[in-house]
Amino acid sequence: MINFIKTIKEDIVCVFDRDPAARNVFEVLTTYPGIHAIAIHRISHALWKFGLKWMARVVSNIARWFTGIEIHPGATIGRRFFIDHGMGVVIGETAEIGNDVTIYHGVTLGGTSWSKGKRHPTLSDFVVVGAGAKVLGPITIGMAARVGSNAVVVKDVPDEATVVGIPGRVILSKEEKAKASEQQKKREKFAEKLGFDAYGATQDMPDPVATAINNMLDHIHAMDDQMVSMCKSLKQLGSEIDIDKLPNLGPCEIDQQSKARDKDENPL
């Protein structure tokens, strides 16, 4: 009983870390269907493990009627599990969910087979599953992986990867994230070196202008590396070339125009 209360407290506290709309404990306890569904599931799961399977199913169905969230009492759920909004969530019997997992409304952790045994997915710790996503079959979603909204995932996902699309495909692996982060640092450093910061420090967002300028910076950076290497070689041959410092190009015309446009659009 003590462990049950402690687990429920953790479920409530984790809401404040993941939902900025949460204001106080009373509000979370009385108005968050995800909390209600998880609390009732922990009761039904205990009944299921104790062998009272019919009673466990009745209790889980009561939770479904009141919350719109269907969790089979046989599903194994870790600590600090958060279901945001929750309507339409379905979690199958053999699903396994780790600690600190977050899922949004419309998510299905379903099976692809009518055979008994393990037929539902396993979500490792710190996984986030976006709204409407379907994770199907006895697959494993790696630690800290992200599943995009409305994705349909039917294959294993590696740790810290991001999956989107139908069928789900990995668009950013752990290694690619590290490479992208390193590339972004290079862009920012080189943009600062040029005296240009309007778009150079922009993340790769779906903005064609920012993406194009980022690609230009990458190309210029590669050319700059080659030029530095050539200058070093010439210097070793006796030529006197200053390669230590790149001149600052001064204020960026694009940046000035962008600021002027923003000022015209937002005079206040």
Secondary structure, DSSP 8 states (H G I E B T S, - for coil): -HHHHHHHHHHHHHHHHH-TT---HHHHHHH-HHHHHHHHHHHHHHHHHHT-HHHHHHHHHHHHHHHS-EE-TT-EE-SS-EEES-TT-EE-TT-EE-TT-EEETT-EEE-S--SSS--S-EE-TT-EE-TT-EEESS-EE-TT-EE-TT-EE-S-B-TT-EEETTTTEEEE-HHHHHHHHHHHHHHHHHHHHHT--SSTT--S-S-HHHHHHHHHHHHHHHHHHHHHHHHHHHHHTT-----S------S-HHHHHHHHHHHHH---
